[in-house]
Amino acid sequence: MNLSFLESTLLWIFIIAYFIVLVCLFRLSWKSNEGRKKSLSYLFIFNMVVFYAGLTAVYFWLNLTPDIRDFMIVYGLLTIGVYVGTIEVPGFLILAHYDETSVDILEETQKNLILSKSSFEKGIQGLEKILASNKPRLDEIYVYENMNYYIESSREMGQSNKSVFDLLLMVINQSTRSTSDRSKHPFPKLIDVLSLAGLSFIIAQFLK
Protein backbone atom coordinates (compact mmCIF):
# COMPACT_ATOMS: atom_id res chain seq x y z
CA MET A 1 0.00 0.00 0.00
CA ASN A 2 1.35 3.38 -0.96
CA LEU A 3 0.52 5.94 1.70
CA SER A 4 0.97 9.65 1.50
CA PHE A 5 3.06 11.43 4.14
CA LEU A 6 -0.14 12.63 5.88
CA GLU A 7 -1.66 9.14 5.90
CA SER A 8 1.57 7.59 7.21
CA THR A 9 1.77 10.18 9.98
CA LEU A 10 -1.87 9.69 10.96
CA LEU A 11 -1.47 5.92 10.93
CA TRP A 12 1.52 5.98 13.28
CA ILE A 13 -0.19 8.43 15.62
CA PHE A 14 -3.25 6.19 15.63
CA ILE A 15 -1.21 3.03 16.29
CA ILE A 16 0.67 4.58 19.22
CA ALA A 17 -2.43 6.20 20.72
CA TYR A 18 -4.39 2.96 20.41
CA PHE A 19 -1.63 1.03 22.19
CA ILE A 20 -1.43 3.56 25.03
CA VAL A 21 -5.21 3.58 25.55
CA LEU A 22 -5.44 -0.23 25.64
CA VAL A 23 -2.52 -0.56 28.06
CA CYS A 24 -4.11 2.01 30.38
CA LEU A 25 -7.48 0.24 30.24
CA PHE A 26 -5.84 -3.12 30.93
CA ARG A 27 -3.94 -1.76 33.94
CA LEU A 28 -7.06 -0.08 35.36
CA SER A 29 -9.19 -3.20 35.05
CA TRP A 30 -6.44 -5.56 36.26
CA LYS A 31 -5.72 -3.48 39.37
CA SER A 32 -9.40 -3.06 40.22
CA ASN A 33 -10.57 -4.53 43.50
CA GLU A 34 -13.87 -5.48 41.89
CA GLY A 35 -13.92 -8.93 40.33
CA ARG A 36 -16.53 -7.74 37.85
CA LYS A 37 -14.21 -5.13 36.34
CA LYS A 38 -11.17 -7.36 36.58
CA SER A 39 -12.93 -10.04 34.54
CA LEU A 40 -12.71 -7.76 31.49
CA SER A 41 -8.95 -7.13 31.64
CA TYR A 42 -7.82 -9.84 29.22
CA LEU A 43 -10.26 -8.60 26.58
CA PHE A 44 -8.07 -5.53 26.09
CA ILE A 45 -5.06 -7.73 25.31
CA PHE A 46 -7.21 -9.82 22.97
CA ASN A 47 -8.43 -6.63 21.30
CA MET A 48 -4.85 -5.40 20.84
CA VAL A 49 -3.70 -8.65 19.20
CA VAL A 50 -6.66 -8.82 16.81
CA PHE A 51 -6.46 -5.11 16.00
CA TYR A 52 -2.78 -5.16 15.05
CA ALA A 53 -3.27 -8.37 13.05
CA GLY A 54 -6.11 -6.68 11.18
CA LEU A 55 -4.05 -3.54 10.75
CA THR A 56 -1.21 -5.55 9.24
CA ALA A 57 -3.59 -7.36 6.89
CA VAL A 58 -5.16 -4.12 5.71
CA TYR A 59 -1.81 -2.44 5.24
CA PHE A 60 -0.26 -5.19 3.11
CA TRP A 61 -3.25 -6.61 1.25
CA LEU A 62 -5.69 -3.76 0.65
CA ASN A 63 -4.81 -1.48 -2.20
CA LEU A 64 -6.33 1.84 -1.16
CA THR A 65 -6.52 4.78 -3.50
CA PRO A 66 -4.44 7.76 -2.31
CA ASP A 67 -7.47 9.39 -0.71
CA ILE A 68 -7.55 10.44 2.95
CA ARG A 69 -11.30 9.84 2.99
CA ASP A 70 -10.95 6.15 2.03
CA PHE A 71 -8.06 5.81 4.45
CA MET A 72 -10.10 7.09 7.41
CA ILE A 73 -13.17 5.01 6.55
CA VAL A 74 -11.21 1.74 6.25
CA TYR A 75 -9.30 2.16 9.51
CA GLY A 76 -12.40 3.52 11.27
CA LEU A 77 -14.41 0.45 10.27
CA LEU A 78 -11.53 -1.81 11.31
CA THR A 79 -11.42 -0.21 14.77
CA ILE A 80 -15.18 -0.52 15.24
CA GLY A 81 -15.33 -4.10 13.97
CA VAL A 82 -12.50 -5.25 16.22
CA TYR A 83 -14.05 -3.45 19.20
CA VAL A 84 -17.42 -5.15 18.70
CA GLY A 85 -15.88 -8.59 18.15
CA THR A 86 -13.31 -8.55 20.95
CA ILE A 87 -14.72 -6.29 23.68
CA GLU A 88 -18.41 -5.46 23.30
CA VAL A 89 -19.84 -8.94 22.65
CA PRO A 90 -17.42 -11.01 24.81
CA GLY A 91 -17.57 -8.36 27.54
CA PHE A 92 -21.34 -8.50 27.61
CA LEU A 93 -21.29 -12.30 27.90
CA ILE A 94 -18.64 -12.26 30.64
CA LEU A 95 -20.46 -9.63 32.71
CA ALA A 96 -23.82 -11.33 32.21
CA HIS A 97 -22.38 -14.61 33.49
CA TYR A 98 -20.68 -12.86 36.41
CA ASP A 99 -23.90 -11.12 37.43
CA GLU A 100 -25.93 -14.30 37.00
CA THR A 101 -23.57 -16.09 39.40
CA SER A 102 -23.89 -13.20 41.88
CA VAL A 103 -27.69 -13.40 41.72
CA ASP A 104 -27.56 -17.16 42.35
CA ILE A 105 -25.42 -16.53 45.44
CA LEU A 106 -27.83 -13.85 46.69
CA GLU A 107 -30.84 -16.09 46.16
CA GLU A 108 -29.14 -18.91 48.05
CA THR A 109 -28.27 -16.44 50.81
CA GLN A 110 -31.87 -15.28 51.03
CA LYS A 111 -33.07 -18.88 51.20
CA ASN A 112 -30.76 -19.70 54.12
CA LEU A 113 -31.54 -16.42 55.85
CA ILE A 114 -35.26 -17.18 55.86
CA LEU A 115 -34.50 -20.75 56.93
CA SER A 116 -32.55 -19.45 59.94
CA LYS A 117 -35.80 -18.16 61.49
CA SER A 118 -37.49 -21.56 61.51
CA SER A 119 -34.47 -23.87 61.58
CA PHE A 120 -31.76 -21.75 63.18
CA GLU A 121 -28.72 -24.04 63.09
CA LYS A 122 -29.29 -25.28 59.55
CA GLY A 123 -29.89 -21.79 58.21
CA ILE A 124 -26.90 -20.24 59.99
CA GLN A 125 -24.59 -23.02 58.81
CA GLY A 126 -25.75 -22.40 55.26
CA LEU A 127 -25.04 -18.68 55.60
CA GLU A 128 -21.60 -19.37 57.07
CA LYS A 129 -20.68 -21.61 54.12
CA ILE A 130 -21.80 -18.97 51.63
CA LEU A 131 -19.91 -16.26 53.52
CA ALA A 132 -16.69 -18.29 53.66
CA SER A 133 -16.66 -19.21 49.96
CA ASN A 134 -17.89 -15.91 48.48
CA LYS A 135 -16.42 -13.15 50.65
CA PRO A 136 -14.95 -10.97 47.83
CA ARG A 137 -18.14 -11.10 45.77
CA LEU A 138 -20.44 -10.43 48.74
CA ASP A 139 -18.23 -7.55 49.80
CA GLU A 140 -18.38 -6.15 46.27
CA ILE A 141 -22.19 -6.05 46.31
CA TYR A 142 -22.30 -4.59 49.84
CA VAL A 143 -23.82 -7.61 51.58
CA TYR A 144 -20.84 -9.06 53.45
CA GLU A 145 -20.74 -6.77 56.50
CA ASN A 146 -24.47 -7.01 57.26
CA MET A 147 -24.44 -10.76 56.69
CA ASN A 148 -21.41 -11.29 58.90
CA TYR A 149 -22.94 -9.18 61.67
CA TYR A 150 -26.20 -11.12 61.47
CA ILE A 151 -24.38 -14.46 61.81
CA GLU A 152 -22.20 -13.31 64.72
CA SER A 153 -25.00 -11.63 66.64
CA SER A 154 -27.38 -14.56 66.06
CA ARG A 155 -24.73 -17.01 67.26
CA GLU A 156 -24.32 -15.00 70.45
CA MET A 157 -28.09 -14.93 71.02
CA GLY A 158 -28.60 -18.57 70.08
CA GLN A 159 -31.40 -17.59 67.73
CA SER A 160 -32.13 -15.38 64.74
CA ASN A 161 -31.45 -11.72 65.48
CA LYS A 162 -34.79 -10.30 64.38
CA SER A 163 -33.61 -6.68 64.51
CA VAL A 164 -30.91 -7.42 61.93
CA PHE A 165 -32.91 -10.00 59.96
CA ASP A 166 -35.24 -7.47 58.31
CA LEU A 167 -32.37 -5.15 57.40
CA LEU A 168 -30.30 -7.96 55.88
CA LEU A 169 -33.28 -9.28 53.93
CA MET A 170 -33.92 -5.80 52.52
CA VAL A 171 -30.24 -5.40 51.54
CA ILE A 172 -30.24 -8.80 49.82
CA ASN A 173 -33.42 -7.99 47.87
CA GLN A 174 -32.03 -4.62 46.75
CA SER A 175 -28.70 -6.15 45.74
CA THR A 176 -30.47 -8.90 43.79
CA ARG A 177 -32.51 -6.37 41.81
CA SER A 178 -29.58 -4.06 41.10
CA THR A 179 -27.31 -6.95 40.10
CA SER A 180 -29.95 -8.40 37.78
CA ASP A 181 -30.43 -5.03 36.08
CA ARG A 182 -26.80 -4.17 35.50
CA SER A 183 -25.94 -6.92 32.98
CA LYS A 184 -25.60 -4.51 30.10
CA HIS A 185 -22.87 -3.70 27.61
CA PRO A 186 -19.56 -2.96 29.35
CA PHE A 187 -19.18 0.45 27.70
CA PRO A 188 -22.68 1.83 26.99
CA LYS A 189 -21.53 5.37 26.20
CA LEU A 190 -19.07 4.19 23.58
CA ILE A 191 -21.67 1.85 22.11
CA ASP A 192 -24.05 4.79 21.73
CA VAL A 193 -21.37 6.72 19.85
CA LEU A 194 -20.58 3.76 17.61
CA SER A 195 -24.20 2.73 17.00
CA LEU A 196 -25.20 1.81 13.48
CA ALA A 197 -27.14 5.04 13.04
CA GLY A 198 -24.18 7.13 14.14
CA LEU A 199 -21.79 5.10 12.00
CA SER A 200 -24.02 5.50 8.95
CA PHE A 201 -24.08 9.25 9.51
CA ILE A 202 -20.30 9.46 9.74
CA ILE A 203 -19.81 7.41 6.56
CA ALA A 204 -22.38 9.53 4.75
CA GLN A 205 -20.47 12.67 5.68
CA PHE A 206 -17.25 11.22 4.28
CA LEU A 207 -18.93 10.13 1.04
CA LYS A 208 -20.49 13.52 0.30
Buried (B, 14 or more C-beta within 10 A) or exposed (E): EEBEEEBEEBBEEBBEEBEEEBEEBBEBBBEBEEBBBBBBBBBBBBBBEBBBEBBEEBEEEEEBEEEEEBBBBEBBEBBBEBBEBBBBBBBBEBBBEBBEBBBEBBEBBBBBBBBBBEBBEEBBBBBBEBBEEBEEBBBBBEBBEBBBBBBEBBEEEEEBBEEBBEEBBEBBEBBBEEBEEEBEBBBEEEBEEBEEEEBEEBEEEEEE
